[in-house]
Amino acid sequence: MAAVPQRHEGGPSIWQKSTMGALMGGGVGLTIGFIFGSYSIIRGGAGPRGAMATLSQYMLSSAATFSFFLSIGSVIRTDSLVAPHLQAAQLQLLAPAMNMRSKAEGFQLMRARWEAEQRR
């Protein structure tokens, strides 16, 4: 009988998250650079270096910027062990329960504060 390989269900590593963010940022940056570079060339002319060099400069600088920020953002955003929507639900459900007191505890606390105020 052959051994069944164990599958790791953990999720992507930090390096994989960073790479994925950088690739997504690169794609977005190239697209935005193409749009704004084309608009700039149409509006103001290509400049002394030509249309392709100007357009590629827009695209590469935009892609590098978006890649950098999206890679960092994807690592920061997915750093927790619990999904963000589950964290929000957990905080929403647990917050009232932490601050609840019985009527007797509230009465004792109110009486203790009133007595301390009377002693002043």
Residue pairs with C-beta under 8 A, 6 or more apart in sequence:
12 20
14 75
17 74
17 75
17 78
18 71
18 72
18 74
18 75
19 71
20 74
21 67
21 70
21 71
21 72
21 73
21 74
21 75
22 67
22 68
22 70
22 71
23 67
24 70
24 74
25 63
25 66
25 67
25 68
25 69
25 70
25 71
26 63
26 66
26 67
27 63
28 66
28 70
29 59
29 62
29 63
29 64
29 65
29 66
29 67
30 59
30 62
30 63
32 62
32 66
33 55
33 58
33 59
33 60
33 61
33 62
33 63
34 55
34 58
34 59
36 58
36 62
37 54
37 55
37 57
37 58
37 59
37 62
38 55
40 54
40 58
41 51
41 54
41 55
46 54
47 54
77 84
80 87
82 90
101 109
